[in-house]
């Protein structure tokens, strides 16, 4: 169910921000969202996976780097979830 998947991703994102979840665990969960991707226009999957790829790369650095800001990436992931929720709500 796409709405449940969104809620699960929001929770996982909050856990990642609070360090209750590892980068690796979040990335694995973020990539395993086929049902959610099928319920949304294809652009959401493209944008989501691009951000997850960047997050995975940023996880190689212990602090914010000049190439990647993990905080910005997490904020962008949250924005994609907001837009996905709005899209799902509009289609119902």
Biopython code that builds the backbone (N, CA, C, O; Angstrom):
import numpy as np
from Bio.PDB.StructureBuilder import StructureBuilder

atoms = [
    (1, "UNK", "N", (0.842, -1.177, 0.000)),
    (1, "UNK", "CA", (0.000, 0.000, 0.000)),
    (1, "UNK", "C", (0.897, 1.253, 0.000)),
    (1, "UNK", "O", (1.722, 1.427, 0.897)),
    (2, "UNK", "N", (0.732, 2.104, -0.991)),
    (2, "UNK", "CA", (1.614, 3.274, -1.128)),
    (2, "UNK", "C", (1.594, 4.228, 0.064)),
    (2, "UNK", "O", (2.641, 4.756, 0.440)),
    (3, "UNK", "N", (0.438, 4.457, 0.659)),
    (3, "UNK", "CA", (0.366, 5.394, 1.790)),
    (3, "UNK", "C", (1.157, 4.843, 2.977)),
    (3, "UNK", "O", (1.850, 5.590, 3.669)),
    (4, "UNK", "N", (1.051, 3.560, 3.202)),
    (4, "UNK", "CA", (1.812, 2.934, 4.291)),
    (4, "UNK", "C", (3.309, 2.994, 4.007)),
    (4, "UNK", "O", (4.109, 3.204, 4.919)),
    (5, "UNK", "N", (3.688, 2.811, 2.744)),
    (5, "UNK", "CA", (5.105, 2.898, 2.377)),
    (5, "UNK", "C", (5.637, 4.301, 2.623)),
    (5, "UNK", "O", (6.761, 4.462, 3.100)),
    (6, "UNK", "N", (4.838, 5.327, 2.301)),
    (6, "UNK", "CA", (5.257, 6.706, 2.575)),
    (6, "UNK", "C", (5.463, 6.931, 4.067)),
    (6, "UNK", "O", (6.451, 7.536, 4.480)),
    (7, "UNK", "N", (4.534, 6.444, 4.863)),
    (7, "UNK", "CA", (4.656, 6.601, 6.324)),
    (7, "UNK", "C", (5.901, 5.889, 6.838)),
    (7, "UNK", "O", (6.604, 6.401, 7.709)),
    (8, "UNK", "N", (6.163, 4.720, 6.301)),
    (8, "UNK", "CA", (7.347, 3.957, 6.712)),
    (8, "UNK", "C", (8.635, 4.693, 6.328)),
    (8, "UNK", "O", (9.592, 4.719, 7.101)),
    (9, "UNK", "N", (8.652, 5.285, 5.138)),
    (9, "UNK", "CA", (9.832, 6.042, 4.712)),
    (9, "UNK", "C", (10.019, 7.303, 5.546)),
    (9, "UNK", "O", (11.147, 7.665, 5.882)),
    (10, "UNK", "N", (8.927, 7.967, 5.879)),
    (10, "UNK", "CA", (9.033, 9.162, 6.744)),
    (10, "UNK", "C", (9.619, 8.786, 8.105)),
    (10, "UNK", "O", (10.478, 9.486, 8.642)),
    (11, "UNK", "N", (9.146, 7.689, 8.641)),
    (11, "UNK", "CA", (9.652, 7.214, 9.929)),
    (11, "UNK", "C", (11.136, 6.842, 9.833)),
    (11, "UNK", "O", (11.929, 7.170, 10.715)),
    (12, "UNK", "N", (11.489, 6.164, 8.764)),
    (12, "UNK", "CA", (12.889, 5.774, 8.568)),
    (12, "UNK", "C", (13.776, 7.007, 8.396)),
    (12, "UNK", "O", (14.897, 7.045, 8.903)),
    (13, "UNK", "N", (13.273, 8.013, 7.680)),
    (13, "UNK", "CA", (14.035, 9.249, 7.498)),
    (13, "UNK", "C", (14.243, 9.957, 8.840)),
    (13, "UNK", "O", (15.329, 10.466, 9.119)),
    (14, "UNK", "N", (13.208, 9.984, 9.658)),
    (14, "UNK", "CA", (13.335, 10.573, 11.004)),
    (14, "UNK", "C", (14.342, 9.785, 11.836)),
    (14, "UNK", "O", (15.142, 10.370, 12.565)),
    (15, "UNK", "N", (14.303, 8.459, 11.727)),
    (15, "UNK", "CA", (15.259, 7.623, 12.458)),
    (15, "UNK", "C", (16.684, 7.872, 11.985)),
    (15, "UNK", "O", (17.616, 7.885, 12.789)),
    (16, "UNK", "N", (16.853, 8.070, 10.682)),
    (16, "UNK", "CA", (18.183, 8.350, 10.152)),
    (16, "UNK", "C", (18.688, 9.695, 10.668)),
    (16, "UNK", "O", (19.850, 9.815, 11.054)),
    (17, "UNK", "N", (17.826, 10.698, 10.677)),
    (17, "UNK", "CA", (18.223, 12.023, 11.176)),
    (17, "UNK", "C", (18.642, 11.965, 12.647)),
    (17, "UNK", "O", (19.575, 12.652, 13.065)),
    (18, "UNK", "N", (17.942, 11.138, 13.424)),
    (18, "UNK", "CA", (18.231, 11.052, 14.864)),
    (18, "UNK", "C", (19.307, 10.012, 15.183)),
    (18, "UNK", "O", (19.632, 9.769, 16.345)),
    (19, "UNK", "N", (19.851, 9.408, 14.129)),
    (19, "UNK", "CA", (20.900, 8.379, 14.267)),
    (19, "UNK", "C", (20.373, 7.081, 14.887)),
    (19, "UNK", "O", (21.155, 6.257, 15.362)),
    (20, "UNK", "N", (19.034, 6.898, 14.881)),
    (20, "UNK", "CA", (18.454, 5.649, 15.361)),
    (20, "UNK", "C", (18.495, 4.577, 14.269)),
    (20, "UNK", "O", (18.224, 3.406, 14.534)),
    (21, "UNK", "N", (18.830, 4.976, 13.062)),
    (21, "UNK", "CA", (18.963, 4.058, 11.923)),
    (21, "UNK", "C", (20.263, 4.398, 11.214)),
    (21, "UNK", "O", (20.638, 5.565, 11.106)),
    (22, "UNK", "N", (20.934, 3.385, 10.741)),
    (22, "UNK", "CA", (22.184, 3.612, 10.017)),
    (22, "UNK", "C", (21.890, 4.053, 8.587)),
    (22, "UNK", "O", (20.804, 3.820, 8.057)),
    (23, "UNK", "N", (22.883, 4.696, 7.976)),
    (23, "UNK", "CA", (22.758, 5.080, 6.569)),
    (23, "UNK", "C", (22.459, 3.855, 5.718)),
    (23, "UNK", "O", (21.586, 3.882, 4.850)),
    (24, "UNK", "N", (23.183, 2.799, 5.974)),
    (24, "UNK", "CA", (23.037, 1.571, 5.180)),
    (24, "UNK", "C", (21.625, 1.000, 5.275)),
    (24, "UNK", "O", (21.048, 0.591, 4.267)),
    (25, "UNK", "N", (21.073, 0.973, 6.479)),
    (25, "UNK", "CA", (19.714, 0.434, 6.658)),
    (25, "UNK", "C", (18.686, 1.315, 5.953)),
    (25, "UNK", "O", (17.751, 0.808, 5.333)),
    (26, "UNK", "N", (18.858, 2.636, 6.046)),
    (26, "UNK", "CA", (17.926, 3.531, 5.374)),
    (26, "UNK", "C", (18.017, 3.353, 3.857)),
    (26, "UNK", "O", (16.994, 3.265, 3.178)),
    (27, "UNK", "N", (19.222, 3.302, 3.338)),
    (27, "UNK", "CA", (19.415, 3.169, 1.896)),
    (27, "UNK", "C", (18.778, 1.890, 1.387)),
    (27, "UNK", "O", (18.143, 1.881, 0.332)),
    (28, "UNK", "N", (18.946, 0.817, 2.131)),
    (28, "UNK", "CA", (18.333, -0.454, 1.739)),
    (28, "UNK", "C", (16.808, -0.320, 1.702)),
    (28, "UNK", "O", (16.170, -0.758, 0.745)),
    (29, "UNK", "N", (16.233, 0.276, 2.726)),
    (29, "UNK", "CA", (14.780, 0.474, 2.786)),
    (29, "UNK", "C", (14.322, 1.414, 1.672)),
    (29, "UNK", "O", (13.288, 1.184, 1.047)),
    (30, "UNK", "N", (15.091, 2.469, 1.428)),
    (30, "UNK", "CA", (14.721, 3.466, 0.420)),
    (30, "UNK", "C", (14.708, 2.884, -0.983)),
    (30, "UNK", "O", (13.917, 3.311, -1.825)),
    (31, "UNK", "N", (15.566, 1.925, -1.240)),
    (31, "UNK", "CA", (15.627, 1.308, -2.571)),
    (31, "UNK", "C", (14.535, 0.251, -2.766)),
    (31, "UNK", "O", (14.196, -0.079, -3.903)),
    (32, "UNK", "N", (13.992, -0.273, -1.692)),
    (32, "UNK", "CA", (13.036, -1.385, -1.762)),
    (32, "UNK", "C", (11.590, -0.886, -1.744)),
    (32, "UNK", "O", (10.784, -1.336, -0.930)),
    (33, "UNK", "N", (11.272, 0.026, -2.629)),
    (33, "UNK", "CA", (9.936, 0.644, -2.628)),
    (33, "UNK", "C", (9.218, 0.469, -3.957)),
    (33, "UNK", "O", (8.601, 1.410, -4.457)),
    (34, "UNK", "N", (9.292, -0.722, -4.531)),
    (34, "UNK", "CA", (8.714, -0.955, -5.845)),
    (34, "UNK", "C", (7.218, -0.627, -5.893)),
    (34, "UNK", "O", (6.758, -0.011, -6.855)),
    (35, "UNK", "N", (6.460, -1.024, -4.882)),
    (35, "UNK", "CA", (5.012, -0.768, -4.887)),
    (35, "UNK", "C", (4.721, 0.733, -4.878)),
    (35, "UNK", "O", (3.814, 1.201, -5.567)),
    (36, "UNK", "N", (5.480, 1.466, -4.112)),
    (36, "UNK", "CA", (5.296, 2.916, -4.066)),
    (36, "UNK", "C", (5.649, 3.528, -5.418)),
    (36, "UNK", "O", (4.913, 4.376, -5.923)),
    (37, "UNK", "N", (6.764, 3.108, -6.006)),
    (37, "UNK", "CA", (7.172, 3.644, -7.299)),
    (37, "UNK", "C", (6.123, 3.369, -8.376)),
    (37, "UNK", "O", (5.884, 4.214, -9.239)),
    (38, "UNK", "N", (5.501, 2.202, -8.330)),
    (38, "UNK", "CA", (4.481, 1.856, -9.325)),
    (38, "UNK", "C", (3.236, 2.718, -9.187)),
    (38, "UNK", "O", (2.515, 2.926, -10.162)),
    (39, "UNK", "N", (2.978, 3.218, -7.989)),
    (39, "UNK", "CA", (1.790, 4.040, -7.743)),
    (39, "UNK", "C", (2.008, 5.510, -8.104)),
    (39, "UNK", "O", (1.064, 6.300, -8.105)),
    (40, "UNK", "N", (3.232, 5.866, -8.406)),
    (40, "UNK", "CA", (3.586, 7.268, -8.706)),
    (40, "UNK", "C", (4.095, 7.390, -10.137)),
    (40, "UNK", "O", (4.507, 6.399, -10.740)),
    (41, "UNK", "N", (4.065, 8.604, -10.678)),
    (41, "UNK", "CA", (4.678, 8.809, -12.005)),
    (41, "UNK", "C", (6.163, 8.428, -11.964)),
    (41, "UNK", "O", (6.808, 8.565, -10.924)),
    (42, "UNK", "N", (6.706, 7.954, -13.086)),
    (42, "UNK", "CA", (8.103, 7.475, -13.124)),
    (42, "UNK", "C", (9.139, 8.473, -12.625)),
    (42, "UNK", "O", (10.178, 8.065, -12.106)),
    (43, "UNK", "N", (8.881, 9.772, -12.770)),
    (43, "UNK", "CA", (9.872, 10.765, -12.352)),
    (43, "UNK", "C", (10.193, 10.670, -10.866)),
    (43, "UNK", "O", (11.305, 11.000, -10.454)),
    (44, "UNK", "N", (9.229, 10.221, -10.048)),
    (44, "UNK", "CA", (9.489, 10.109, -8.614)),
    (44, "UNK", "C", (10.562, 9.072, -8.334)),
    (44, "UNK", "O", (11.447, 9.302, -7.510)),
    (45, "UNK", "N", (10.494, 7.949, -9.001)),
    (45, "UNK", "CA", (11.509, 6.915, -8.795)),
    (45, "UNK", "C", (12.882, 7.422, -9.222)),
    (45, "UNK", "O", (13.873, 7.195, -8.528)),
    (46, "UNK", "N", (12.943, 8.100, -10.349)),
    (46, "UNK", "CA", (14.222, 8.620, -10.856)),
    (46, "UNK", "C", (14.832, 9.599, -9.848)),
    (46, "UNK", "O", (16.003, 9.479, -9.488)),
    (47, "UNK", "N", (14.034, 10.562, -9.401)),
    (47, "UNK", "CA", (14.533, 11.571, -8.453)),
    (47, "UNK", "C", (14.896, 10.917, -7.124)),
    (47, "UNK", "O", (15.960, 11.195, -6.569)),
    (48, "UNK", "N", (14.027, 10.052, -6.610)),
    (48, "UNK", "CA", (14.266, 9.383, -5.325)),
    (48, "UNK", "C", (15.565, 8.594, -5.355)),
    (48, "UNK", "O", (16.396, 8.726, -4.456)),
    (49, "UNK", "N", (15.744, 7.769, -6.389)),
    (49, "UNK", "CA", (16.939, 6.930, -6.444)),
    (49, "UNK", "C", (18.202, 7.755, -6.672)),
    (49, "UNK", "O", (19.274, 7.379, -6.197)),
    (50, "UNK", "N", (18.096, 8.870, -7.388)),
    (50, "UNK", "CA", (19.242, 9.761, -7.543)),
    (50, "UNK", "C", (19.664, 10.323, -6.183)),
    (50, "UNK", "O", (20.851, 10.361, -5.859)),
    (51, "UNK", "N", (18.692, 10.752, -5.400)),
    (51, "UNK", "CA", (19.004, 11.270, -4.065)),
    (51, "UNK", "C", (19.572, 10.180, -3.163)),
    (51, "UNK", "O", (20.498, 10.430, -2.391)),
    (52, "UNK", "N", (19.024, 8.979, -3.257)),
    (52, "UNK", "CA", (19.529, 7.858, -2.445)),
    (52, "UNK", "C", (20.966, 7.531, -2.855)),
    (52, "UNK", "O", (21.805, 7.242, -2.001)),
    (53, "UNK", "N", (21.250, 7.576, -4.154)),
    (53, "UNK", "CA", (22.633, 7.352, -4.622)),
    (53, "UNK", "C", (23.581, 8.393, -4.024)),
    (53, "UNK", "O", (24.679, 8.062, -3.577)),
    (54, "UNK", "N", (23.146, 9.641, -4.023)),
    (54, "UNK", "CA", (23.975, 10.705, -3.442)),
    (54, "UNK", "C", (24.156, 10.502, -1.937)),
    (54, "UNK", "O", (25.241, 10.721, -1.399)),
    (55, "UNK", "N", (23.090, 10.084, -1.271)),
    (55, "UNK", "CA", (23.187, 9.813, 0.163)),
    (55, "UNK", "C", (24.183, 8.689, 0.423)),
    (55, "UNK", "O", (24.982, 8.754, 1.358)),
    (56, "UNK", "N", (24.125, 7.674, -0.403)),
    (56, "UNK", "CA", (25.054, 6.557, -0.253)),
    (56, "UNK", "C", (26.495, 7.029, -0.430)),
    (56, "UNK", "O", (27.388, 6.595, 0.296)),
    (57, "UNK", "N", (26.715, 7.907, -1.385)),
    (57, "UNK", "CA", (28.053, 8.460, -1.583)),
    (57, "UNK", "C", (28.479, 9.335, -0.407)),
    (57, "UNK", "O", (29.633, 9.297, 0.020)),
    (58, "UNK", "N", (27.537, 10.124, 0.112)),
    (58, "UNK", "CA", (27.877, 11.007, 1.233)),
    (58, "UNK", "C", (28.180, 10.216, 2.495)),
    (58, "UNK", "O", (28.899, 10.699, 3.370)),
    (59, "UNK", "N", (27.644, 9.012, 2.599)),
    (59, "UNK", "CA", (27.888, 8.183, 3.775)),
    (59, "UNK", "C", (29.353, 7.768, 3.878)),
    (59, "UNK", "O", (29.805, 7.322, 4.933)),
    (60, "UNK", "N", (30.080, 7.914, 2.795)),
    (60, "UNK", "CA", (31.506, 7.590, 2.825)),
    (60, "UNK", "C", (32.313, 8.617, 3.600)),
    (60, "UNK", "O", (33.449, 8.354, 3.995)),
    (61, "UNK", "N", (31.720, 9.796, 3.817)),
    (61, "UNK", "CA", (32.394, 10.865, 4.537)),
    (61, "UNK", "C", (31.819, 10.964, 5.940)),
    (61, "UNK", "O", (30.613, 10.806, 6.130)),
    (62, "UNK", "N", (32.669, 11.223, 6.920)),
    (62, "UNK", "CA", (32.197, 11.292, 8.299)),
    (62, "UNK", "C", (31.529, 12.617, 8.627)),
    (62, "UNK", "O", (30.711, 12.677, 9.545)),
    (63, "UNK", "N", (31.849, 13.654, 7.918)),
    (63, "UNK", "CA", (31.282, 14.982, 8.151)),
    (63, "UNK", "C", (30.733, 15.522, 6.845)),
    (63, "UNK", "O", (30.871, 14.899, 5.792)),
    (64, "UNK", "N", (30.109, 16.688, 6.925)),
    (64, "UNK", "CA", (29.649, 17.355, 5.712)),
    (64, "UNK", "C", (30.878, 17.594, 4.828)),
    (64, "UNK", "O", (31.925, 18.021, 5.314)),
    (65, "UNK", "N", (30.743, 17.321, 3.552)),
    (65, "UNK", "CA", (31.867, 17.568, 2.644)),
    (65, "UNK", "C", (31.481, 18.657, 1.664)),
    (65, "UNK", "O", (30.320, 19.060, 1.592)),
    (66, "UNK", "N", (32.435, 19.117, 0.927)),
    (66, "UNK", "CA", (32.127, 20.161, -0.044)),
    (66, "UNK", "C", (31.301, 19.601, -1.198)),
    (66, "UNK", "O", (30.599, 20.351, -1.875)),
    (67, "UNK", "N", (31.376, 18.305, -1.425)),
    (67, "UNK", "CA", (30.642, 17.688, -2.525)),
    (67, "UNK", "C", (29.211, 17.334, -2.150)),
    (67, "UNK", "O", (28.301, 17.456, -2.971)),
    (68, "UNK", "N", (29.013, 16.903, -0.928)),
    (68, "UNK", "CA", (27.709, 16.419, -0.499)),
    (68, "UNK", "C", (27.350, 16.998, 0.858)),
    (68, "UNK", "O", (28.169, 16.982, 1.777)),
    (69, "UNK", "N", (26.166, 17.496, 0.988)),
    (69, "UNK", "CA", (25.652, 17.889, 2.288)),
    (69, "UNK", "C", (24.567, 16.890, 2.643)),
    (69, "UNK", "O", (23.498, 16.881, 2.033)),
    (70, "UNK", "N", (24.842, 16.054, 3.624)),
    (70, "UNK", "CA", (23.861, 15.042, 4.003)),
    (70, "UNK", "C", (22.570, 15.694, 4.492)),
    (70, "UNK", "O", (21.480, 15.189, 4.225)),
    (71, "UNK", "N", (22.688, 16.794, 5.196)),
    (71, "UNK", "CA", (21.498, 17.498, 5.671)),
    (71, "UNK", "C", (20.624, 17.928, 4.499)),
    (71, "UNK", "O", (19.407, 17.742, 4.524)),
    (72, "UNK", "N", (21.246, 18.501, 3.477)),
    (72, "UNK", "CA", (20.491, 18.915, 2.284)),
    (72, "UNK", "C", (19.859, 17.716, 1.585)),
    (72, "UNK", "O", (18.722, 17.794, 1.120)),
    (73, "UNK", "N", (20.588, 16.620, 1.512)),
    (73, "UNK", "CA", (20.038, 15.421, 0.882)),
    (73, "UNK", "C", (18.817, 14.911, 1.649)),
    (73, "UNK", "O", (17.814, 14.536, 1.042)),
    (74, "UNK", "N", (18.899, 14.897, 2.966)),
    (74, "UNK", "CA", (17.769, 14.441, 3.773)),
    (74, "UNK", "C", (16.580, 15.377, 3.621)),
    (74, "UNK", "O", (15.435, 14.928, 3.568)),
    (75, "UNK", "N", (16.846, 16.673, 3.550)),
    (75, "UNK", "CA", (15.770, 17.644, 3.320)),
    (75, "UNK", "C", (15.111, 17.411, 1.960)),
    (75, "UNK", "O", (13.888, 17.477, 1.837)),
    (76, "UNK", "N", (15.924, 17.139, 0.949)),
    (76, "UNK", "CA", (15.376, 16.875, -0.385)),
    (76, "UNK", "C", (14.580, 15.575, -0.425)),
    (76, "UNK", "O", (13.548, 15.503, -1.093)),
    (77, "UNK", "N", (15.043, 14.558, 0.277)),
    (77, "UNK", "CA", (14.270, 13.310, 0.363)),
    (77, "UNK", "C", (12.912, 13.575, 1.014)),
    (77, "UNK", "O", (11.896, 13.034, 0.579)),
    (78, "UNK", "N", (12.898, 14.397, 2.045)),
    (78, "UNK", "CA", (11.635, 14.736, 2.708)),
    (78, "UNK", "C", (10.704, 15.472, 1.749)),
    (78, "UNK", "O", (9.496, 15.239, 1.754)),
    (79, "UNK", "N", (11.264, 16.363, 0.925)),
    (79, "UNK", "CA", (10.447, 17.088, -0.056)),
    (79, "UNK", "C", (9.860, 16.135, -1.096)),
    (79, "UNK", "O", (8.709, 16.295, -1.500)),
    (80, "UNK", "N", (10.636, 15.155, -1.528)),
    (80, "UNK", "CA", (10.116, 14.178, -2.485)),
    (80, "UNK", "C", (8.970, 13.393, -1.848)),
    (80, "UNK", "O", (7.968, 13.116, -2.509)),
    (81, "UNK", "N", (9.108, 13.038, -0.585)),
    (81, "UNK", "CA", (8.019, 12.329, 0.099)),
    (81, "UNK", "C", (6.778, 13.206, 0.192)),
    (81, "UNK", "O", (5.663, 12.714, 0.021)),
    (82, "UNK", "N", (6.953, 14.499, 0.460)),
    (82, "UNK", "CA", (5.816, 15.427, 0.508)),
    (82, "UNK", "C", (5.107, 15.483, -0.844)),
    (82, "UNK", "O", (3.879, 15.432, -0.911)),
    (83, "UNK", "N", (5.882, 15.586, -1.911)),
    (83, "UNK", "CA", (5.301, 15.661, -3.256)),
    (83, "UNK", "C", (4.630, 14.330, -3.626)),
    (83, "UNK", "O", (3.576, 14.321, -4.262)),
    (84, "UNK", "N", (5.233, 13.227, -3.232)),
    (84, "UNK", "CA", (4.621, 11.918, -3.501)),
    (84, "UNK", "C", (3.288, 11.797, -2.770)),
    (84, "UNK", "O", (2.313, 11.294, -3.328)),
    (85, "UNK", "N", (3.247, 12.249, -1.542)),
    (85, "UNK", "CA", (2.000, 12.192, -0.772)),
    (85, "UNK", "C", (0.927, 13.057, -1.439)),
    (85, "UNK", "O", (-0.227, 12.642, -1.546)),
    (86, "UNK", "N", (1.300, 14.234, -1.878)),
    (86, "UNK", "CA", (0.335, 15.124, -2.546)),
    (86, "UNK", "C", (-0.157, 14.492, -3.852)),
    (86, "UNK", "O", (-1.339, 14.590, -4.181)),
    (87, "UNK", "N", (0.730, 13.858, -4.581)),
    (87, "UNK", "CA", (0.353, 13.207, -5.825)),
    (87, "UNK", "C", (-0.611, 12.062, -5.573)),
    (87, "UNK", "O", (-1.606, 11.912, -6.282)),
    (88, "UNK", "N", (-0.316, 11.253, -4.559)),
    (88, "UNK", "CA", (-1.204, 10.132, -4.227)),
    (88, "UNK", "C", (-2.569, 10.640, -3.773)),
    (88, "UNK", "O", (-3.598, 10.070, -4.136)),
    (89, "UNK", "N", (-2.580, 11.717, -2.974)),
    (89, "UNK", "CA", (-3.842, 12.266, -2.491)),
    (89, "UNK", "C", (-4.681, 12.824, -3.648)),
    (89, "UNK", "O", (-5.906, 12.699, -3.646)),
    (90, "UNK", "N", (-4.028, 13.429, -4.616)),
    (90, "UNK", "CA", (-4.739, 14.003, -5.758)),
    (90, "UNK", "C", (-5.315, 12.932, -6.672)),
    (90, "UNK", "O", (-6.307, 13.168, -7.362)),
    (91, "UNK", "N", (-4.693, 11.750, -6.678)),
    (91, "UNK", "CA", (-5.168, 10.692, -7.561)),
    (91, "UNK", "C", (-6.311, 9.886, -6.941)),
    (91, "UNK", "O", (-6.910, 9.046, -7.613)),
    (92, "UNK", "N", (-6.616, 10.135, -5.668)),
    (92, "UNK", "CA", (-7.718, 9.403, -5.007)),
    (92, "UNK", "C", (-8.991, 10.188, -5.025)),
    (92, "UNK", "O", (-10.011, 9.723, -4.515)),
]
sb = StructureBuilder()
sb.init_structure("model")
sb.init_model(0)
sb.init_chain("A")
sb.init_seg("    ")
for serial, (resi, resn, name, xyz) in enumerate(atoms, 1):
    if name == "N":
        sb.init_residue(resn, " ", resi, " ")
    sb.init_atom(name, np.array(xyz, "f"), 0.0, 1.0, " ", f" {name:<3s}", serial, name[0])
structure = sb.get_structure()
